[in-house]
Amino acid sequence: MASPRLGTFCCRTRDAATQLALGFQPRAFHALCLGSGALRLALGLLQLRPGRWPAGPGIASASPATSARVPASVRIVRAATACDLLGCLGIAVRSAVWLGFPSFVDDISAMNNTDVWPAVFCVGSALWIQLLYSACFWWWFCYAVDAYLVIQRSAGQSTILLYHLMTWGLAALLSVEGALMLYYPSMARCERGLEHAIPHYITTYLPLLLVLVGNPILFRKTVTAVASLLKGRQGIYTENERRMGAMIKTRFFKIMLVFIVCWFSNVINESLLFYLEMQPDINSSSLKQVRNAAKTTWFMMGILNPAQGFLLSLAFYGWTGCRLTLPGPSKEIQWDSMTTSATEGAPPSPGGPHEPGEGPAPKKDLPGGTHTSDEALSLVS
């Protein structure tokens, strides 16, 4: 799982709360992390096989002729999924080494040990996990930003470069800065007190808190803008428009539900451990319930953190994203069918049915945009 406590584990001296978490049934905990991470990797590799990845909800799989026109939102989801898979790989490798080479792990905390490789592996794996999951959080924040900007007609294909710069730049900056603050001046002194580790915890949880707080606000603004855009298509708000707006709202709700389920245990666990750190005697009988809660949420993190990618695939594609063979075309609401919703139920025209080659009336462009409303809505649907 992704926790700043993995970084403090590399310190030669550890505070009592960190030792409580890391020392509670460590073999069972790492076996749980290894199993959860390996399961996520197996499911992710099945999804990433050629021809398996759906290009996006309501979007056909990208072909060579259309790959250049893949929406930015689809690219963001793919980048976030790749970061999640690489982060799970780091968790699985770290847990496998812990289980397979216990003497190697014991050398990490040995005060007189001259072998630097245990410390290098510990710091490197902790940085790898933090960097990849931090980038994953930034990508999901960019997804919420992009959804809002697309509806407002302020985003396009060119913005994907800005998302890359923001995501990888901020993720690398925060991860390196947090590690430097934690391990300075040496790993033997990186636990001098609670204040010394606070910057490391802030840089780890800042992207997560941004997603948990910022994404619901952006999603709500997007849903409101979608309702206005749907009403502006024909000047009326039919049942099809209501269903489409509800579908987008439901998808955003599923995304946030997954984040809350998978990561809120981290926030609770860190709050409990911080509370324990501030107590004069962590082993006091009056703190037994707090210690048990911290241990419970610690194990929950090992299960739920690697499950994020799998649950998000369910939020986007349902069980379709988990099947070994993709089914036929989905029965999602088609945007083009909504352009005629205003005339549904109307009597036929005197001229009879349309002649062959005669299509529906052209879609109405909204002021201030270069794309039709169908194109804008398809990016977030």
C-alpha positions in Angstrom: 0.0 0.0 0.0 1.0 3.6 -0.4 1.8 5.2 3.0 4.5 7.7 4.2 5.2 5.1 6.9 7.0 3.1 4.2 9.5 5.9 4.0 10.0 6.2 7.8 10.6 2.5 7.9 14.0 3.2 6.2 15.1 5.3 9.2 17.6 3.7 11.6 15.5 4.9 14.5 11.7 5.0 14.4 9.1 6.6 16.5 6.8 4.4 18.6 3.7 4.8 16.3 5.7 3.8 13.2 7.1 0.8 15.0 3.6 -0.1 16.2 2.3 -0.2 12.6 5.3 -1.8 11.0 5.8 -4.4 13.7 2.2 -5.7 13.8 2.1 -9.1 12.1 4.6 -8.0 9.4 4.7 -11.2 7.5 0.9 -11.5 7.3 0.7 -7.8 6.3 3.3 -8.1 3.5 1.7 -11.4 2.3 -1.6 -9.5 2.1 0.0 -6.6 0.2 1.8 -9.1 -2.2 -1.4 -11.0 -2.9 -3.5 -7.8 -3.4 -0.8 -6.2 -5.6 -0.3 -9.3 -7.7 -4.0 -9.7 -8.3 -4.2 -6.1 -9.4 -1.3 -6.6 -11.8 -2.8 -9.8 -13.3 -6.1 -8.0 -13.9 -4.3 -5.0 -15.3 -2.3 -7.0 -17.7 -5.4 -8.7 -19.0 -6.9 -5.2 -19.6 -3.8 -3.9 -21.4 -3.5 -6.8 -23.8 -3.7 -5.7 -27.5 -7.4 -5.2 -28.5 -8.6 -5.5 -24.9 -8.6 -1.9 -23.8 -11.8 0.0 -24.5 -11.0 3.4 -25.9 -13.5 4.9 -23.6 -17.1 4.9 -22.7 -19.1 5.2 -25.8 -16.0 5.5 -27.9 -14.8 2.8 -30.3 -11.4 1.2 -29.9 -8.8 3.5 -31.4 -7.5 2.4 -34.9 -4.4 3.8 -36.6 -6.6 6.2 -38.5 -8.3 7.5 -35.4 -5.6 7.2 -32.7 -4.6 10.8 -33.2 -8.1 11.9 -32.4 -8.4 10.1 -29.1 -9.9 12.6 -26.5 -7.6 14.0 -23.9 -9.9 12.5 -21.2 -9.3 9.0 -22.5 -5.5 9.5 -22.6 -5.7 10.8 -19.0 -7.5 7.6 -17.8 -4.9 5.5 -19.6 -2.0 7.4 -18.0 -3.6 7.1 -14.5 -4.1 3.4 -15.0 -0.5 2.9 -16.1 0.7 4.8 -12.9 -1.6 2.6 -10.8 -0.2 -0.6 -12.3 3.5 0.6 -11.8 2.7 1.6 -8.2 1.2 -1.9 -7.6 4.3 -3.4 -9.1 6.4 -1.5 -6.5 4.2 -2.7 -3.7 4.4 -6.3 -4.9 8.2 -6.2 -5.3 8.8 -4.6 -1.9 6.5 -7.1 -0.2 8.1 -10.0 -2.0 11.6 -9.0 -1.0 10.4 -8.5 2.6 9.0 -12.0 2.7 11.7 -13.8 0.7 14.8 -12.1 2.3 14.1 -11.3 5.9 17.8 -10.9 6.8 18.2 -8.3 4.0 15.3 -6.3 5.5 16.7 -6.5 9.0 19.9 -4.8 7.8 17.9 -1.7 7.1 17.5 -0.8 10.7 21.0 -2.1 11.8 22.8 0.8 13.3 26.4 -0.5 12.6 25.6 -2.0 9.3 28.0 -1.0 6.5 26.0 -2.5 3.6 24.2 0.3 1.9 22.1 -1.8 -0.4 19.3 -2.5 2.1 18.8 1.2 2.7 19.0 1.9 -1.1 16.3 -0.6 -1.8 14.2 0.7 1.1 14.4 4.3 0.0 14.2 3.5 -3.7 11.0 1.3 -3.4 9.4 3.9 -1.1 10.1 6.7 -3.6 8.9 4.6 -6.5 5.5 3.8 -4.8 5.1 7.4 -3.7 6.0 8.9 -7.1 3.7 6.6 -9.1 0.7 7.0 -6.8 1.2 10.7 -6.5 1.3 10.9 -10.3 -1.9 8.8 -10.4 -3.7 11.2 -8.1 -2.5 14.2 -10.2 -3.8 12.5 -13.3 -7.3 12.0 -11.7 -7.3 15.6 -10.7 -6.4 16.5 -14.3 -9.3 14.3 -15.4 -11.8 16.4 -13.3 -10.2 19.6 -14.6 -10.4 18.4 -18.2 -14.0 17.4 -17.9 -14.9 20.8 -16.7 -12.9 22.7 -19.3 -14.2 20.6 -22.2 -17.8 21.4 -21.3 -16.8 25.1 -21.0 -15.1 24.8 -24.4 -11.7 25.8 -22.9 -9.8 22.5 -23.5 -8.6 20.5 -26.5 -6.0 18.1 -27.6 -3.2 20.5 -27.0 -3.9 20.6 -23.2 -2.6 17.0 -22.8 0.9 18.3 -22.8 0.1 20.7 -20.0 -1.4 17.8 -18.0 1.8 15.8 -18.5 4.0 18.7 -17.3 1.8 19.4 -14.3 1.4 15.7 -13.3 5.0 14.5 -13.6 6.5 17.8 -12.5 4.5 18.2 -9.3 4.7 14.4 -8.5 8.5 14.4 -8.8 9.0 17.7 -7.0 6.9 16.7 -4.0 8.3 13.2 -3.8 11.9 14.3 -3.9 11.4 17.2 -1.6 9.6 15.0 1.0 12.4 12.5 0.9 15.1 15.1 1.3 13.4 16.6 4.2 12.9 13.2 5.8 16.4 11.8 5.3 18.4 14.9 5.9 21.1 15.0 7.2 21.3 11.1 7.4 19.0 8.1 7.7 20.3 7.6 11.2 18.8 10.9 12.3 15.7 11.1 10.2 13.3 10.5 13.1 14.4 13.4 15.4 10.8 14.3 16.1 7.3 14.6 14.7 8.1 18.0 13.1 10.9 16.5 11.1 8.6 14.0 9.3 5.6 16.3 8.8 6.9 17.7 5.4 7.2 14.1 4.1 3.6 13.3 5.2 2.3 16.5 3.6 4.0 15.9 0.3 2.6 12.3 0.3 -1.0 13.1 1.1 -1.4 16.5 -0.6 -2.3 15.0 -4.0 -4.7 12.6 -2.4 -6.5 15.3 -0.4 -6.6 17.4 -3.5 -8.5 14.7 -5.3 -10.8 14.0 -2.4 -11.7 17.7 -1.9 -11.2 19.2 -5.4 -12.6 16.6 -7.7 -16.1 16.6 -6.1 -16.3 20.4 -6.6 -15.2 20.2 -10.2 -17.5 17.2 -11.0 -20.4 19.1 -9.5 -19.6 22.2 -11.7 -19.3 19.9 -14.7 -22.7 18.2 -14.1 -24.3 21.6 -13.8 -22.7 22.8 -17.1 -23.7 19.5 -18.8 -27.3 20.2 -17.8 -27.2 23.6 -19.4 -25.5 22.3 -22.5 -28.1 19.6 -22.9 -30.9 22.1 -22.6 -29.3 24.3 -25.2 -29.2 21.6 -27.8 -32.8 21.9 -28.9 -34.1 24.5 -26.4 -35.9 21.8 -24.4 -35.0 19.1 -21.8 -36.4 15.7 -22.8 -36.2 12.4 -21.1 -33.1 11.4 -23.2 -31.3 14.5 -21.9 -32.3 13.7 -18.3 -31.0 10.2 -18.7 -27.7 11.3 -20.2 -27.2 13.9 -17.4 -27.9 11.2 -14.8 -25.5 8.8 -16.5 -22.6 11.4 -16.3 -23.5 12.2 -12.7 -23.5 8.5 -11.8 -20.1 8.0 -13.3 -18.6 10.9 -11.4 -20.2 9.6 -8.2 -18.7 6.1 -8.8 -15.2 7.6 -9.3 -15.4 9.5 -6.0 -16.8 6.5 -4.2 -13.9 4.4 -5.3 -11.4 7.0 -4.0 -13.2 7.3 -0.7 -13.4 3.5 -0.2 -9.7 2.9 -1.2 -8.0 5.8 0.4 -10.0 7.1 3.3 -8.5 4.3 5.5 -5.1 6.0 4.9 -6.4 9.3 6.2 -7.9 7.6 9.3 -4.8 5.5 9.9 -2.4 8.5 9.7 -4.6 10.5 12.0 -4.6 7.7 14.6 -0.9 7.3 14.4 -0.3 11.0 14.7 -2.5 11.0 17.8 -0.5 8.1 19.3 2.7 9.9 18.6 1.6 12.8 20.6 0.9 10.7 23.7 3.5 10.3 26.4 3.0 6.5 26.6 1.7 4.8 23.5 1.3 1.5 25.4 -1.1 2.9 27.9 -4.2 0.8 28.5 -6.5 3.8 27.9 -5.2 3.8 24.3 -5.9 0.2 23.5 -8.9 1.0 21.3 -6.9 3.6 19.4 -4.0 1.1 18.8 -6.5 -1.6 17.6 -8.1 0.9 15.2 -4.7 1.9 13.9 -3.7 -1.7 13.3 -7.1 -2.5 11.6 -6.9 0.4 9.2 -3.2 -0.5 8.5 -4.3 -3.9 7.2 -7.2 -2.3 5.3 -4.8 -0.1 3.5 -2.9 -3.2 2.3 -6.1 -4.5 0.7 -7.8 -1.4 -0.6 -4.9 0.7 -2.0 -4.0 -1.8 -4.7 -7.7 -2.4 -5.5 -8.2 1.2 -6.7 -7.4 0.5 -10.4 -9.7 -2.6 -10.5 -12.6 -0.7 -8.9 -12.1 2.3 -11.2 -12.3 0.0 -14.2 -15.7 -1.2 -12.9 -16.8 2.5 -12.4 -15.9 3.2 -16.1 -16.7 0.0 -18.0 -18.6 -2.2 -15.5 -17.7 -5.9 -15.8 -16.9 -5.3 -19.5 -13.4 -4.2 -18.6 -12.8 -7.5 -16.7 -14.0 -10.0 -19.2 -11.5 -12.1 -21.2 -13.5 -11.2 -24.4 -15.2 -8.0 -25.0 -18.9 -8.2 -25.8 -20.6 -6.5 -28.7 -21.4 -2.8 -28.9 -22.7 -1.5 -25.6 -26.2 -0.3 -25.2 -25.3 3.2 -24.1 -27.3 6.1 -25.1 -26.0 7.5 -28.4 -25.5 11.2 -28.7 -26.7 11.4 -32.2 -30.0 9.9 -31.3 -30.6 12.8 -29.0 -30.5 15.3 -31.8 -33.9 14.1 -32.9 -35.4 13.9 -29.4 -37.2 17.1 -29.9 -39.2 15.6 -32.8 -40.0 12.3 -31.2 -43.7 11.6 -31.1 -44.4 14.4 -33.7 -46.6 13.5 -36.7 -44.8 12.7 -39.9 -44.2 15.5 -42.3 -46.5 15.9 -45.3 -43.7 14.9 -47.7 -43.6 11.4 -46.1 -40.4 9.8 -45.0 -37.1 11.3 -45.7 -35.5 10.4 -49.0 -32.4 8.3 -49.1 -29.3 10.3 -48.2 -31.4 12.9 -46.4 -30.1 13.2 -42.9 -31.3 14.9 -39.8 -31.1 18.6 -39.3 -27.5 19.9 -38.6 -26.5 20.0 -35.0 -26.6 23.5 -33.5 -23.3 24.9 -32.4 -23.2 26.8 -29.2 -21.5 30.2 -29.2 -17.8 30.4 -28.3 -16.8 26.8 -29.3 -15.3 25.2 -32.4 -16.8 21.7 -31.7 -20.4 20.6 -31.6 -22.1 19.9 -28.4 -22.1 16.2 -29.3 -18.3 16.2 -29.4 -18.0 18.0 -26.1 -20.4 15.8 -24.3 -18.9 12.6 -25.6 -15.6 13.4 -23.8 -17.1 13.1 -20.4 -19.8 10.6 -21.0 
